Amino acid sequence: MKLELQNADHGIDLLRQMILIRRFEEKCVELYAGQKIRGFLHVCIGEEAVAVGALGLLAADEAVVSTYREHGHALVRGIAPGAIMAELYGKREGCAGGRGGSMHLFDAATRFYGGNAIVGGGLPLALGLALADKMRGNARVTCCVIGEGAMAEGEFHETMNLAALWRLPLLVLCENNLYAMGTALAHEHAVDGVSRKADAYGIASDSVDGMDVLAVEGAARGALERVRSGTGPFLLECRTYRFRGHSMFDAELYRPKSEVEEWKARDPISQLAAGLESIGRSGEKLRAELELAADEVIGAAVEFAEAGQWEPVADLTRFVTSETS
C-alpha cells in the first residue's frame, strides 16, 4: 500500500485517529464485561477507516447523523472522549446528559445529531437538516451514515426520492459490512453492490474499499465536492467488515470464523502502518507509540466518567413532557 502524495504526516494523523477509535472501543468492551457500561453496546472494530477517511473531511459547520454503531464517528467529529465515555456510563456529564447511552450519542456543538437505534431512522432526520440548509441558503453538507441493512427500509427509498427531487446537499455514507445483524447481504438484497440502488433515483454514487482509509478519503472527497457544487445528493458505499459481533450479545453463529480471519488480514490499521513503513517510517514502532498515546487519552476519559455524577432522581421526568405552557 502506498500513501497518496507520499504525505507521511497526513498518514500518521489518519493512523492516530484509527488507533484512538480502536483502543477506545477495546476499552469499552472491557468495561462492558466489568458491568461499568450497561445496556446495548455496538462496536465498530474493523470499520475505523470509514469514519476517519470520510467524516474527517467534513467542515465544522456541516452535520452528521449516525447509526447505533457511532463511537468512531463521534470521536472523529470532535466530541471529547471523556464526554463520550461518561455517556456510555450513563453519567450526567455525558454528551447527552447520560440519557442516551451508547446508541444515542449527541452533541449540538459539533453538529453531531445523534446515533439512532432504529435502522434507517436517521435518514429522514438528515433529509430535514439538508432541506433546512437549502431553504436558508446555507452552502453545507449533511452526512447521514447508514448500514446496508437500512437500504431495505422504507425510509431509505423515501429519503433518496425526496433528496433527488429537491436536489438536497445530502451525502449518504453506507458502511456495508455484509451483515444486517445476522442476515447476510445475499439473503437481504437482490443485487450485490448496494450503491447501484442510487440509480433508481438518478443519484450519483460510488463504491470503495472501506478497509483502505486512503481510498475512502479519496472517494469521500470527490463525493463531497459534487454535493457542495449543488448537483444534489450522493451515495457512497464503503465495503467494510466488523471484526466483532453485531453487539456484545452476539454469538456470531451466522458467519464462519475463517471469513472473519480473512477480513482481519485486511485490517485498515495494519494496512496503513505497512504503508508508512514502505515510505521510510517505522510503521509498527509508530503504531506502538500511538497506542500508548491513545491509552493515556482513554485512561483520562475513564477517570472522567468514573468521577461523574448520576442524574438526581428528581430530574428523571425532565424532558419527558414540555416545561412550557
Number of C-alpha atoms within 10 A of each C-alpha: 14 15 17 13 8 12 12 17 10 13 19 19 13 21 27 21 22 30 23 24 29 23 18 25 20 15 17 24 18 12 16 18 12 10 11 15 21 15 13 15 21 22 26 26 22 24 29 31 31 34 29 26 25 27 24 20 17 19 12 13 14 19 24 26 27 31 27 25 25 22 32 25 28 26 20 22 23 15 21 17 25 23 25 28 30 30 28 31 29 27 26 19 22 28 27 22 18 25 18 19 27 29 23 24 31 26 20 12 12 17 18 21 22 24 26 23 16 11 20 25 20 25 27 19 17 27 25 16 23 28 21 13 18 18 10 9 9 14 15 22 27 28 29 24 29 26 22 27 23 22 19 14 13 11 17 20 18 13 20 25 17 16 25 20 14 13 19 28 31 30 28 25 25 25 23 26 22 20 21 18 14 15 13 15 19 11 10 16 14 9 12 12 16 22 24 16 17 20 11 10 14 15 21 19 20 18 18 20 16 28 26 24 27 24 20 26 23 15 21 28 17 13 22 23 12 17 22 17 11 15 15 20 31 29 26 27 28 31 22 25 23 20 18 16 20 19 15 15 10 13 11 14 9 13 13 9 10 9 10 14 12 10 16 16 10 15 21 25 25 16 19 26 21 18 21 25 18 14 15 9 15 14 22 14 12 17 19 12 13 20 18 15 15 21 17 12 17 22 16 15 20 23 13 19 25 15 12 20 16 13 15 8 7 7 8 10 8 9 8 7 7 7 7 4 3
